[in-house]
Structure formats: structure tokens, C-alpha cells
Amino acid sequence: MFLGFRRWHTALVLFIALSPTYALALSCSEYRSNYVIKDGVVSFWANPPLIERRVRELDARSFQPVHPPGYGTAPCSTFVNDYASDGNRIFYRGELIKDAKLAGFRILGDGYSADENAVFGNTARITGRVSDFKKVGPFGTDGVRVFYQNRRLKGTNLESLPSVYGIYRTTIAVYDDRGETVKADPASMRVLIPSNNLWRDRSKVFLGSKAILGADPDTFESIGNYFYRDKRAVYLDGREIPGMDPRTARQFRLQGLYSTDGKAVFKGHVRIDRDPATFTAEMQSWYTRDKNGVYYHDMLLKDADTDTFETTALNYARDKNYSYQGKNPYCAWREGLRPEIKLCRP
């Protein structure tokens, strides 16, 4: 099941990664924000995280929203309203951006904004090099310094790691897309398996921002769907499968949650009691089989005939006696088997 989630997550990541720089405002993210005027008082509301604050410095009579590029032209773009003005001053999420002026003011996305004289991260002035400033993912740089919103980070020459989502580096540090430091060597970073978000440095293998414990970067390779090995061990989705032999490990193509090394069968990261010589998961989910019988979600089907059992569609199967939906026979192919089960139509 988690492999299906991974595929869905990868598609979502690619969608966001290819969106404009103000993707948060233009996509249907969970984040929502707005300014509300009630009884002459301006309040700011956002969630998640939940924020409810009265904006005491913002006069309701002069209140005006300030919108990002593309506001109102894409689905859900009107759900995010972080900026407002009183005709001169600018507010971000209900707090005053000191020294920011409405003249020439523009929203850059991810908490960055600028006027004619400065760039701001959240509510703080971070640089006066307005013409040199650019965003790289959720980070910013003025060509000299590197920022994550209102924080200055270590190093220079900010760049993303090609084909790896959410990983960035400077000359002396590596960061994830939340601006947190990743313990890796930026000089030796390179991509291992782009489609799976795997990369390495000189001593470790990483899945996203997390190091895969014990993985050897020099021998690490893909041998299946989120299924890897190195000279020492086998890994599924970034975690080691204890006791599995990397020399003979293989994954079942149609149901990648199952694997074997010829001596044992594993479901996910756990060894299960099945016969490795005869086990197969090359049937529609979630049917498997070995010499001892046929299983649905690893539950033995007592009525199933092992020799003639075959899947016909997702969650459907048949053998010489019955047709099945999930674990249950719903019709019989000849009389006298189980009287309570109706006969199948030819």
C-alpha cells in the first residue's frame, strides 16, 4: 500500500516542483489565510498552523488587500491572502513589515517580497540588493548571501540538486526545503536515482533529506520498485530489510511489497512464513500462492484450488470450483460443492 502512496506522492511533488514560484498561492494547498473586518476591527486568520490575531495597527477604513501575481486566475488562488496595506504601510500575515513601502511593492512568493529599496523575508528586511535577488525553490539569494525567509544561511552559491526534490546546497552546507541543515558534504553530492529522490555524498546515501542507515554509496543500486541493495544489505523504501541476502534478492513485479532471496519470503520489511521455493506474488493484488495454498491479504483461502487458481481482474479470481471476490467465493462452477453458494453463469 505504501508503494502506491509513494507513486502518488511523487506525482504531487513533480506537480509542485514545476509550478510557478508563487505555487503556494496558486495551488490547492492545505494552507488558507485571509483578513477579516468585523465591527471596524481588522483580524488576520490562517491555518495550518492556526493563527488568529487582531491587527491593531491596520485601520479598517483604509484597509486594502495586496495580492500576488496571478491572483484569481487559477483554482484556489483566492484562498491565500497573506498581505495587506493601509495605503502606505505593508502587513504580512497580520504583522507590519517595517520600512516596506506600497510604491513598487511586489510579492515574490514563499514569504519573500520587495519594494524599490529592499527585499523582505516574512517581515524582516534581508537585503538591499533588489535587482540581484532571486529565488531558488523556497530559498533566496542576492548573489552574495543566502536566505531562508528571514534567516541568513551559511555559504554562498545557492543551487538545487538537479533531479532531486527539496534538497539545496551552498558552498559549505546542505539544506532541505524547510531550511533545516542536512548533515552531508556539499562538495561530493551527486544524484543516484533521480526518479526516486535518491542521492549521495562521499560517505552516505540519502532518500530526500534522510540518510539511509548503513547504506554504502559506492555499491548502492536499484533492483526494483523502491527496492535497493548494496554489498551488505537490501533496502525497501529507504529502510533495510533485516536478514535478506543482497546477492539473491529479488522483488515480485506485480506486487512489489513482496520479495525473496530464495531462502525466505518478505512482506515489506518483515519475514513471513511462506515457502520460498514455490511462492509467487505475480497475480493481481492481493492474491499470492505457494505450495501450501492460495492467500488473500496473507489469509489462507481454504476453498481455493492451488493448481488451477488464477486472477481475472483486480480483486477477482477463479479456479476450477469457484469464482472469488476478495477472499470470498461468490459462485460455484458445478453443483454440489457448497449449497449456499449460487452457480456461476457460463
DOGULUM-668010 format. One record per residue (C-alpha): z, x, y. Coordinates in steps of 0.001 Angstrom, whole numbers, plus 500000, padded with zeros to 6 digits. Layout:
Z,X,Y .
...
//
This chain:
500000,500000,500000 .
500862,502779,502444 .
497398,504290,501913 .
495897,501069,503226 .
498244,501295,506189 .
497098,504866,506796 .
493461,503753,506909 .
494360,501023,509396 .
496411,503465,511452 .
493560,505998,511530 .
491155,503338,512836 .
493641,502347,515539 .
494169,505961,516544 .
490425,506543,516873 .
490043,503411,518999 .
492761,504501,521420 .
491559,508109,521473 .
488056,507003,522522 .
489274,504593,525195 .
489301,505436,528939 .
492152,507451,530413 .
493905,504302,531506 .
493813,502974,527932 .
497352,501650,528115 .
496392,499280,530888 .
493111,498219,529318 .
494111,497798,525680 .
496202,495173,523956 .
499189,497445,523512 .
502649,496027,522945 .
503747,497134,526410 .
503875,494423,529084 .
505029,494624,532699 .
504973,492535,535855 .
506539,491953,539246 .
508115,488535,539765 .
509081,486889,543043 .
511804,484255,542875 .
513838,482858,545755 .
512454,485542,548034 .
513534,488393,545754 .
511159,490800,544005 .
512076,491867,540472 .
510339,494137,538002 .
510192,493322,534285 .
508812,495392,531387 .
509082,495509,527609 .
509388,497663,525498 .
511768,499146,526369 .
513276,496163,528124 .
513631,496710,531865 .
514806,494049,534290 .
515591,495292,537769 .
515723,493869,541237 .
513528,495823,543672 .
515794,495747,546719 .
513525,497878,548915 .
510454,495713,548366 .
510193,492766,550769 .
508755,489665,549095 .
506907,488764,552301 .
504903,491997,552294 .
504633,492424,548530 .
501196,493217,547145 .
500209,494388,543651 .
498364,497682,543163 .
496012,497677,540194 .
494410,500453,538106 .
490645,500924,537706 .
489107,498228,535537 .
491930,495764,536091 .
490905,492284,534985 .
487647,493377,533323 .
488963,493964,529805 .
491064,491890,527389 .
494799,492142,528134 .
494275,494393,531175 .
496221,491956,533353 .
499316,492260,531171 .
500312,495631,532661 .
501358,495676,536321 .
503429,498796,536996 .
502533,499455,540641 .
503200,497515,543823 .
503260,498081,547575 .
504767,496670,550753 .
501654,497592,552712 .
502680,501206,553221 .
505021,502447,550504 .
504235,502501,546762 .
506518,501499,543889 .
506186,502434,540211 .
507936,500182,537698 .
510185,498882,540452 .
511159,502279,541854 .
509960,503888,545072 .
507507,506796,544840 .
508822,508871,547724 .
506178,510153,550142 .
503313,508284,548399 .
501026,506517,550878 .
498833,503493,550309 .
495938,505165,552123 .
493836,506877,549466 .
496268,505895,546716 .
494855,505589,543194 .
496253,505097,539704 .
495234,507783,537215 .
496898,506301,534110 .
499762,507306,531789 .
502238,507285,534667 .
500139,509502,536971 .
498947,508514,540421 .
497729,510266,543540 .
497195,509801,547224 .
495290,512045,549632 .
498024,514696,549654 .
499762,514795,546275 .
499801,513823,542608 .
502787,511933,541221 .
504217,511741,537706 .
506110,508473,537410 .
507966,508506,540780 .
508089,512289,541344 .
505687,514450,543339 .
504418,517076,540884 .
501634,518916,542719 .
499683,519075,545943 .
496553,520346,544191 .
494960,516902,544159 .
491343,517983,543759 .
492210,520302,540850 .
494309,517799,538938 .
493001,516373,535661 .
494457,514558,532692 .
494259,515775,529122 .
495491,512898,526983 .
498943,511898,528314 .
499358,515322,529975 .
498228,516574,533360 .
497305,519931,534823 .
496478,521148,538302 .
494692,524192,536941 .
497830,526310,537166 .
500740,524237,535905 .
501036,521731,533076 .
502908,518435,533285 .
504050,515594,531097 .
504558,512792,533579 .
507291,514162,535882 .
508200,517207,533727 .
506681,520634,534070 .
505931,522215,530690 .
505728,525804,529527 .
502491,527750,529718 .
499031,527276,531204 .
495509,526404,529999 .
496324,522977,528609 .
493998,521754,525856 .
493954,519329,522955 .
493365,520477,519390 .
489816,519308,518521 .
489653,516504,515934 .
493444,516235,515698 .
495044,513246,517425 .
498146,513677,519555 .
498521,517475,519454 .
498174,519674,522551 .
498819,523292,523373 .
499263,525667,526238 .
499258,529449,526159 .
502834,529569,524864 .
503771,526159,523405 .
502577,523210,521299 .
503375,519591,522187 .
502966,516132,520665 .
501716,513144,522647 .
505254,512297,523804 .
505632,515681,525452 .
508005,516958,522778 .
507765,520556,521604 .
506275,521178,518150 .
507553,524352,516506 .
504195,526014,515953 .
502318,529087,517107 .
499633,528006,519605 .
497552,531158,519184 .
496982,530674,515432 .
496419,526910,515416 .
493297,525558,513741 .
492151,522311,512154 .
492429,521960,508364 .
491222,518420,507608 .
490164,516627,510819 .
489894,513094,509417 .
493457,513264,508073 .
495053,514798,511179 .
495946,517988,509300 .
496183,521363,510999 .
497883,524706,510516 .
499251,527735,512250 .
499880,531147,510731 .
502788,530005,508541 .
502872,526192,508250 .
500763,523101,507553 .
501195,520081,509821 .
500411,516392,509431 .
500315,515208,513026 .
503386,516707,514646 .
505393,517114,511418 .
505355,520258,509289 .
504777,519641,505577 .
507798,521242,503983 .
506901,524174,501743 .
503110,523889,502146 .
501121,527129,502099 .
498418,527114,504812 .
496238,529701,503067 .
495782,527703,499839 .
496274,524139,501083 .
493313,521865,500271 .
492360,518210,499857 .
491752,516928,496313 .
491737,513187,497002 .
492636,510457,499455 .
495612,511858,501420 .
496166,513889,498235 .
496525,517670,498573 .
497589,520785,496757 .
498345,524420,497354 .
499148,527243,494952 .
502649,525870,494399 .
502728,522073,494631 .
500929,518730,495068 .
501351,516509,498129 .
500676,512857,498866 .
500555,511695,502460 .
502390,514796,503661 .
505203,514851,501088 .
505484,516869,497908 .
505232,515110,494533 .
508096,516753,492628 .
507205,518244,489247 .
503435,517780,489456 .
501225,520672,488346 .
498737,521598,491121 .
496346,523249,488656 .
495559,519996,486811 .
496483,517323,489361 .
494025,514502,489948 .
494106,511174,491694 .
492679,507881,490440 .
489755,506985,492658 .
490155,503202,492896 .
493940,503218,493159 .
494950,506381,494975 .
498633,505580,494714 .
498449,506705,491062 .
497857,510281,489936 .
498334,512501,486904 .
498435,516154,485928 .
497685,515418,482272 .
501344,515733,481313 .
502789,512838,483342 .
501737,509841,485438 .
502967,509357,489005 .
503042,506377,491310 .
503315,507649,494832 .
505880,510429,494672 .
507675,509117,491572 .
507009,509883,487911 .
506614,506684,485878 .
506903,506003,482161 .
503258,505730,481159 .
501128,507561,478608 .
499173,510284,480497 .
496527,510700,477781 .
495372,507064,477939 .
496488,505856,481382 .
493861,504599,483807 .
494039,503024,487242 .
490261,502760,487597 .
490391,498979,487829 .
490758,496542,490696 .
494198,496586,492306 .
496831,496225,490986 .
495906,496433,487306 .
496474,499562,485199 .
496326,500291,481490 .
497430,502761,478839 .
497665,502662,475014 .
500794,500538,475247 .
499257,497675,477214 .
497934,496312,480480 .
500079,496166,483616 .
500018,494293,486875 .
502103,495959,489589 .
503517,498016,486684 .
504697,494840,484930 .
503527,494643,481302 .
501242,491646,480631 .
502403,490509,477219 .
499366,488277,476632 .
496705,490824,477587 .
494403,492382,475002 .
494255,496074,475830 .
490869,496771,474254 .
488891,494003,475975 .
490767,493658,479270 .
488631,494119,482384 .
488971,493268,486058 .
486454,490840,487557 .
487486,490853,491224 .
490412,491816,493405 .
493491,490320,491722 .
491387,488696,488972 .
490725,489829,485385 .
489854,488635,481870 .
489962,489695,478238 .
488714,488046,475025 .
491517,485470,475217 .
492334,484643,478847 .
491329,484851,482474 .
494042,486092,484822 .
495011,485741,488438 .
497529,488435,489209 .
499950,488588,486298 .
499335,485042,485057 .
496690,483762,482627 .
495217,480621,484199 .
492737,479606,481489 .
492011,480397,477824 .
488630,481174,476267 .
489383,479426,472981 .
491683,476722,471732 .
494988,477263,470027 .
496208,480252,471999 .
498737,478628,474321 .
498506,474833,474500 .
499947,474679,478024 .
497033,476755,479391 .
493771,474873,480016 .
490457,476007,478571 .
488144,478088,480738 .
484835,476617,481768 .
481827,478527,480372 .
//
